[in-house]
Amino acid sequence: AGPLWAGPLHSAATAAAMRADAESRGWLGDRGHARRLTRLLDALVAESEDAALDATLFKSLDDVARRAGVRTPGRGELAAELKK
């Protein structure tokens, strides 16, 4: 099937504006929800700054396994193999 969207993942200007707004409201920080929001917005900004990163790099594991003619591995099994 392929990706539904083949362009940039995020607008760099929008991601930066969202982070700046959250920071001005005091929503960012090192603990709890503030930490999770900070990490999310930082990831969005970083992804939007890399012009080579687009949705075509993301594939469904089920699609990859089906094309390879193998079963889809479980999440734990996949994580263990990636850590090797």
VODO-931464 format. One line per field, with one value per atom (N, C-alpha, C): residue in one letter; chain; atom name; x negated, y negated, z negated; residue number from 1. Coordinates in Angstrom, 1 decimal. Example, Ala and Ser with C-alpha at 12.3 -4.5 7.8 and 13.67 -1.06 7.14 Angstrom:
<sites>
code = [A / A / A / S / S / S]
unit = [A / A / A / A / A / A]
site = [N / CA / C / N / CA / C]
east = [-13.2 / -12.3 / -13.2 / -12.8 / -13.7 / -12.9]
north = [5.7 / 4.5 / 3.3 / 2.2 / 1.1 / 0.0]
up = [-7.8 / -7.8 / -7.8 / -7.1 / -7.1 / -7.9]
pos = [1 / 1 / 1 / 2 / 2 / 2]
</sites>
This chain:
<sites>
code = [A / A / A / G / G / G / P / P / P / L / L / L / W / W / W / A / A / A / G / G / G / P / P / P / L / L / L / H / H / H / S / S / S / A / A / A / A / A / A / T / T / T / A / A / A / A / A / A / A / A / A / M / M / M / R / R / R / A / A / A / D / D / D / A / A / A / E / E / E / S / S / S / R / R / R / G / G / G / W / W / W / L / L / L / G / G / G / D / D / D / R / R / R / G / G / G / H / H / H / A / A / A / R / R / R / R / R / R / L / L / L / T / T / T / R / R / R / L / L / L / L / L / L / D / D / D / A / A / A / L / L / L / V / V / V / A / A / A / E / E / E / S / S / S / E / E / E / D / D / D / A / A / A / A / A / A / L / L / L / D / D / D / A / A / A / T / T / T / L / L / L / F / F / F / K / K / K / S / S / S / L / L / L / D / D / D / D / D / D / V / V / V / A / A / A / R / R / R / R / R / R / A / A / A / G / G / G / V / V / V / R / R / R / T / T / T / P / P / P / G / G / G / R / R / R / G / G / G / E / E / E / L / L / L / A / A / A / A / A / A / E / E / E / L / L / L / K / K / K / K / K / K]
unit = [A / A / A / A / A / A / A / A / A / A / A / A / A / A / A / A / A / A / A / A / A / A / A / A / A / A / A / A / A / A / A / A / A / A / A / A / A / A / A / A / A / A / A / A / A / A / A / A / A / A / A / A / A / A / A / A / A / A / A / A / A / A / A / A / A / A / A / A / A / A / A / A / A / A / A / A / A / A / A / A / A / A / A / A / A / A / A / A / A / A / A / A / A / A / A / A / A / A / A / A / A / A / A / A / A / A / A / A / A / A / A / A / A / A / A / A / A / A / A / A / A / A / A / A / A / A / A / A / A / A / A / A / A / A / A / A / A / A / A / A / A / A / A / A / A / A / A / A / A / A / A / A / A / A / A / A / A / A / A / A / A / A / A / A / A / A / A / A / A / A / A / A / A / A / A / A / A / A / A / A / A / A / A / A / A / A / A / A / A / A / A / A / A / A / A / A / A / A / A / A / A / A / A / A / A / A / A / A / A / A / A / A / A / A / A / A / A / A / A / A / A / A / A / A / A / A / A / A / A / A / A / A / A / A / A / A / A / A / A / A / A / A / A / A / A / A / A / A / A / A / A / A]
site = [N / CA / C / N / CA / C / N / CA / C / N / CA / C / N / CA / C / N / CA / C / N / CA / C / N / CA / C / N / CA / C / N / CA / C / N / CA / C / N / CA / C / N / CA / C / N / CA / C / N / CA / C / N / CA / C / N / CA / C / N / CA / C / N / CA / C / N / CA / C / N / CA / C / N / CA / C / N / CA / C / N / CA / C / N / CA / C / N / CA / C / N / CA / C / N / CA / C / N / CA / C / N / CA / C / N / CA / C / N / CA / C / N / CA / C / N / CA / C / N / CA / C / N / CA / C / N / CA / C / N / CA / C / N / CA / C / N / CA / C / N / CA / C / N / CA / C / N / CA / C / N / CA / C / N / CA / C / N / CA / C / N / CA / C / N / CA / C / N / CA / C / N / CA / C / N / CA / C / N / CA / C / N / CA / C / N / CA / C / N / CA / C / N / CA / C / N / CA / C / N / CA / C / N / CA / C / N / CA / C / N / CA / C / N / CA / C / N / CA / C / N / CA / C / N / CA / C / N / CA / C / N / CA / C / N / CA / C / N / CA / C / N / CA / C / N / CA / C / N / CA / C / N / CA / C / N / CA / C / N / CA / C / N / CA / C / N / CA / C / N / CA / C / N / CA / C / N / CA / C / N / CA / C / N / CA / C / N / CA / C / N / CA / C]
east = [-0.8 / 0.0 / -0.9 / -1.9 / -2.8 / -2.3 / -3.0 / -2.6 / -1.4 / -0.6 / 0.5 / 0.1 / -1.1 / -1.6 / -3.1 / -3.5 / -4.9 / -5.6 / -5.1 / -5.7 / -6.4 / -6.8 / -7.4 / -6.5 / -7.1 / -6.3 / -5.6 / -6.3 / -5.8 / -6.2 / -5.5 / -5.9 / -6.9 / -8.1 / -9.1 / -8.6 / -8.0 / -7.5 / -6.4 / -5.5 / -4.4 / -5.0 / -5.9 / -6.5 / -7.2 / -8.0 / -8.7 / -7.8 / -6.7 / -5.7 / -5.0 / -4.7 / -4.0 / -4.9 / -6.2 / -7.1 / -7.3 / -7.4 / -7.6 / -6.3 / -5.1 / -3.9 / -3.8 / -4.2 / -4.1 / -5.1 / -6.3 / -7.3 / -6.8 / -6.2 / -5.7 / -4.6 / -3.9 / -2.8 / -3.3 / -4.6 / -5.1 / -4.8 / -4.5 / -4.1 / -5.2 / -6.4 / -7.6 / -8.4 / -9.0 / -9.8 / -10.5 / -10.9 / -11.7 / -10.9 / -9.6 / -8.9 / -7.5 / -7.0 / -5.7 / -5.3 / -4.0 / -3.5 / -4.4 / -4.9 / -5.8 / -7.0 / -7.6 / -8.7 / -8.3 / -7.1 / -6.7 / -6.3 / -5.7 / -5.4 / -6.7 / -7.7 / -9.0 / -9.6 / -9.6 / -10.3 / -9.5 / -8.2 / -7.4 / -7.6 / -7.6 / -7.8 / -9.2 / -10.2 / -11.6 / -11.7 / -11.0 / -11.1 / -10.5 / -9.3 / -8.6 / -9.5 / -10.1 / -11.0 / -12.2 / -12.8 / -14.0 / -13.6 / -12.5 / -12.1 / -11.8 / -11.2 / -10.9 / -12.1 / -13.2 / -14.4 / -15.2 / -14.9 / -15.7 / -14.9 / -15.3 / -14.6 / -14.6 / -15.6 / -15.6 / -14.7 / -14.1 / -13.2 / -11.8 / -11.2 / -9.8 / -9.1 / -7.8 / -6.9 / -7.3 / -8.0 / -8.4 / -9.4 / -10.0 / -10.9 / -10.2 / -8.9 / -8.2 / -7.4 / -7.6 / -6.9 / -6.2 / -5.1 / -4.4 / -5.2 / -5.5 / -6.2 / -5.4 / -4.1 / -3.3 / -3.6 / -3.7 / -4.0 / -5.4 / -6.4 / -7.7 / -7.8 / -7.1 / -7.1 / -6.4 / -5.3 / -4.5 / -5.4 / -6.0 / -6.9 / -8.1 / -8.5 / -9.7 / -9.2 / -7.9 / -7.4 / -7.6 / -7.6 / -7.8 / -6.6 / -6.5 / -5.5 / -6.0 / -5.0 / -5.4 / -5.9 / -7.1 / -7.6 / -6.8 / -6.8 / -6.2 / -7.1 / -6.5 / -7.2 / -8.5 / -8.3 / -9.5 / -10.6 / -10.2 / -11.1 / -11.9 / -11.2 / -11.8 / -12.7 / -12.3 / -13.1 / -14.4 / -14.3 / -15.5 / -16.5 / -16.0 / -16.8 / -17.5 / -16.8 / -17.3 / -18.4 / -18.3 / -19.3 / -20.6 / -20.6 / -21.9 / -22.9]
north = [1.2 / 0.0 / -1.3 / -1.3 / -2.5 / -3.6 / -4.6 / -5.7 / -6.5 / -7.0 / -7.9 / -9.3 / -9.7 / -11.0 / -10.9 / -11.5 / -11.4 / -12.7 / -13.7 / -15.0 / -15.1 / -16.3 / -16.6 / -16.1 / -15.7 / -15.2 / -16.4 / -17.5 / -18.7 / -20.0 / -21.0 / -22.3 / -22.8 / -23.2 / -23.7 / -24.9 / -25.8 / -27.0 / -26.7 / -25.8 / -25.5 / -24.8 / -23.8 / -23.1 / -24.0 / -24.9 / -25.9 / -26.8 / -27.3 / -28.1 / -27.4 / -26.1 / -25.4 / -25.3 / -25.0 / -24.9 / -26.2 / -27.3 / -28.6 / -29.0 / -28.6 / -28.9 / -28.1 / -26.9 / -26.0 / -26.5 / -27.0 / -27.5 / -28.8 / -29.7 / -31.0 / -30.8 / -29.7 / -29.4 / -28.6 / -28.3 / -27.5 / -26.1 / -25.5 / -24.1 / -23.1 / -23.6 / -22.7 / -22.6 / -21.5 / -21.3 / -19.9 / -19.5 / -18.3 / -17.2 / -17.4 / -16.4 / -16.2 / -15.0 / -14.6 / -15.0 / -15.5 / -15.9 / -16.9 / -17.8 / -18.9 / -18.3 / -17.2 / -16.6 / -15.9 / -15.2 / -14.5 / -15.5 / -16.6 / -17.6 / -18.2 / -18.4 / -19.0 / -18.0 / -16.7 / -15.8 / -15.6 / -15.7 / -15.6 / -16.8 / -18.0 / -19.2 / -19.3 / -18.9 / -18.9 / -17.9 / -16.7 / -15.8 / -16.3 / -17.0 / -17.6 / -18.6 / -19.5 / -20.5 / -19.9 / -18.9 / -18.2 / -17.5 / -16.8 / -16.1 / -17.1 / -18.3 / -19.3 / -20.0 / -20.0 / -20.6 / -19.8 / -18.5 / -17.6 / -17.4 / -18.1 / -18.0 / -16.6 / -15.8 / -14.5 / -13.5 / -13.9 / -13.0 / -13.3 / -12.3 / -12.5 / -11.1 / -11.1 / -10.0 / -8.8 / -8.9 / -7.7 / -6.8 / -7.3 / -6.5 / -5.6 / -5.8 / -5.0 / -3.9 / -2.7 / -1.6 / -0.7 / -0.1 / 0.8 / 2.1 / 2.5 / 3.7 / 4.9 / 4.9 / 5.9 / 6.0 / 4.8 / 4.8 / 5.3 / 5.0 / 5.4 / 7.0 / 7.5 / 8.9 / 9.7 / 9.1 / 9.8 / 9.9 / 8.8 / 8.8 / 9.7 / 9.9 / 10.8 / 12.3 / 12.5 / 13.8 / 14.4 / 13.6 / 14.1 / 13.6 / 14.1 / 13.6 / 12.3 / 11.5 / 10.3 / 10.6 / 10.2 / 10.4 / 9.6 / 10.1 / 9.4 / 8.2 / 7.2 / 6.0 / 6.3 / 7.2 / 7.5 / 8.2 / 9.1 / 9.8 / 8.8 / 7.9 / 6.9 / 6.0 / 5.6 / 4.7 / 5.4 / 6.7 / 7.5 / 7.6 / 7.8 / 7.9 / 6.6 / 5.5 / 4.2 / 3.8 / 4.3 / 4.0 / 4.7 / 5.7 / 6.5 / 5.7]
up = [0.0 / 0.0 / 0.0 / -0.8 / -0.8 / -1.7 / -1.8 / -2.8 / -2.2 / -3.2 / -2.8 / -2.5 / -3.0 / -2.8 / -2.5 / -1.4 / -1.0 / -1.1 / -1.8 / -1.9 / -3.3 / -3.6 / -4.9 / -6.1 / -7.2 / -8.3 / -9.0 / -9.1 / -9.9 / -9.2 / -9.5 / -9.1 / -10.1 / -9.7 / -10.7 / -11.4 / -10.7 / -11.4 / -12.4 / -12.1 / -13.0 / -14.2 / -14.0 / -15.1 / -16.1 / -15.5 / -16.3 / -17.1 / -16.4 / -17.0 / -18.2 / -18.0 / -19.0 / -20.3 / -20.0 / -21.1 / -21.9 / -21.1 / -21.7 / -22.5 / -22.0 / -22.7 / -24.0 / -24.0 / -25.2 / -26.2 / -25.7 / -26.6 / -27.3 / -26.5 / -27.1 / -28.1 / -28.0 / -28.9 / -30.1 / -30.2 / -31.3 / -31.3 / -30.1 / -30.0 / -29.9 / -29.7 / -29.4 / -30.7 / -30.9 / -32.1 / -32.1 / -33.3 / -33.5 / -34.2 / -34.5 / -35.3 / -34.7 / -34.9 / -34.5 / -33.1 / -33.0 / -31.7 / -31.0 / -31.8 / -31.2 / -30.5 / -31.1 / -30.5 / -29.2 / -29.2 / -28.0 / -26.9 / -27.2 / -26.2 / -25.6 / -26.5 / -26.0 / -25.0 / -25.4 / -24.5 / -23.2 / -23.2 / -22.0 / -21.1 / -21.7 / -20.8 / -20.3 / -21.1 / -20.7 / -19.5 / -19.6 / -18.5 / -17.2 / -17.4 / -16.2 / -15.5 / -16.3 / -15.8 / -15.1 / -15.7 / -15.1 / -13.8 / -13.8 / -12.6 / -11.4 / -11.8 / -10.8 / -10.2 / -10.9 / -10.4 / -9.5 / -9.4 / -8.5 / -7.2 / -6.2 / -4.9 / -4.3 / -4.6 / -4.1 / -4.7 / -5.9 / -6.6 / -6.2 / -5.5 / -5.2 / -5.4 / -5.2 / -5.5 / -4.7 / -3.6 / -2.8 / -3.6 / -4.6 / -5.4 / -6.4 / -6.6 / -7.6 / -6.9 / -7.2 / -6.6 / -7.7 / -7.4 / -8.3 / -8.4 / -9.7 / -9.9 / -9.2 / -9.3 / -8.6 / -7.1 / -6.5 / -5.0 / -4.7 / -5.6 / -5.3 / -5.5 / -6.6 / -6.8 / -5.7 / -5.2 / -4.2 / -2.9 / -2.5 / -1.3 / -1.5 / -2.7 / -2.9 / -3.0 / -3.1 / -3.2 / -4.6 / -5.6 / -7.0 / -7.9 / -9.1 / -10.0 / -10.6 / -11.0 / -11.7 / -13.1 / -13.5 / -14.8 / -15.9 / -17.1 / -18.2 / -18.5 / -19.2 / -19.6 / -20.4 / -21.4 / -22.2 / -21.4 / -20.5 / -19.7 / -18.8 / -18.2 / -17.3 / -18.1 / -19.3 / -20.1 / -20.5 / -20.8 / -21.2 / -20.0 / -18.9 / -17.7 / -17.3 / -17.5 / -17.2 / -18.1 / -19.4 / -20.4 / -20.2 / -19.4 / -19.1 / -18.4]
pos = [1 / 1 / 1 / 2 / 2 / 2 / 3 / 3 / 3 / 4 / 4 / 4 / 5 / 5 / 5 / 6 / 6 / 6 / 7 / 7 / 7 / 8 / 8 / 8 / 9 / 9 / 9 / 10 / 10 / 10 / 11 / 11 / 11 / 12 / 12 / 12 / 13 / 13 / 13 / 14 / 14 / 14 / 15 / 15 / 15 / 16 / 16 / 16 / 17 / 17 / 17 / 18 / 18 / 18 / 19 / 19 / 19 / 20 / 20 / 20 / 21 / 21 / 21 / 22 / 22 / 22 / 23 / 23 / 23 / 24 / 24 / 24 / 25 / 25 / 25 / 26 / 26 / 26 / 27 / 27 / 27 / 28 / 28 / 28 / 29 / 29 / 29 / 30 / 30 / 30 / 31 / 31 / 31 / 32 / 32 / 32 / 33 / 33 / 33 / 34 / 34 / 34 / 35 / 35 / 35 / 36 / 36 / 36 / 37 / 37 / 37 / 38 / 38 / 38 / 39 / 39 / 39 / 40 / 40 / 40 / 41 / 41 / 41 / 42 / 42 / 42 / 43 / 43 / 43 / 44 / 44 / 44 / 45 / 45 / 45 / 46 / 46 / 46 / 47 / 47 / 47 / 48 / 48 / 48 / 49 / 49 / 49 / 50 / 50 / 50 / 51 / 51 / 51 / 52 / 52 / 52 / 53 / 53 / 53 / 54 / 54 / 54 / 55 / 55 / 55 / 56 / 56 / 56 / 57 / 57 / 57 / 58 / 58 / 58 / 59 / 59 / 59 / 60 / 60 / 60 / 61 / 61 / 61 / 62 / 62 / 62 / 63 / 63 / 63 / 64 / 64 / 64 / 65 / 65 / 65 / 66 / 66 / 66 / 67 / 67 / 67 / 68 / 68 / 68 / 69 / 69 / 69 / 70 / 70 / 70 / 71 / 71 / 71 / 72 / 72 / 72 / 73 / 73 / 73 / 74 / 74 / 74 / 75 / 75 / 75 / 76 / 76 / 76 / 77 / 77 / 77 / 78 / 78 / 78 / 79 / 79 / 79 / 80 / 80 / 80 / 81 / 81 / 81 / 82 / 82 / 82 / 83 / 83 / 83 / 84 / 84 / 84]
</sites>
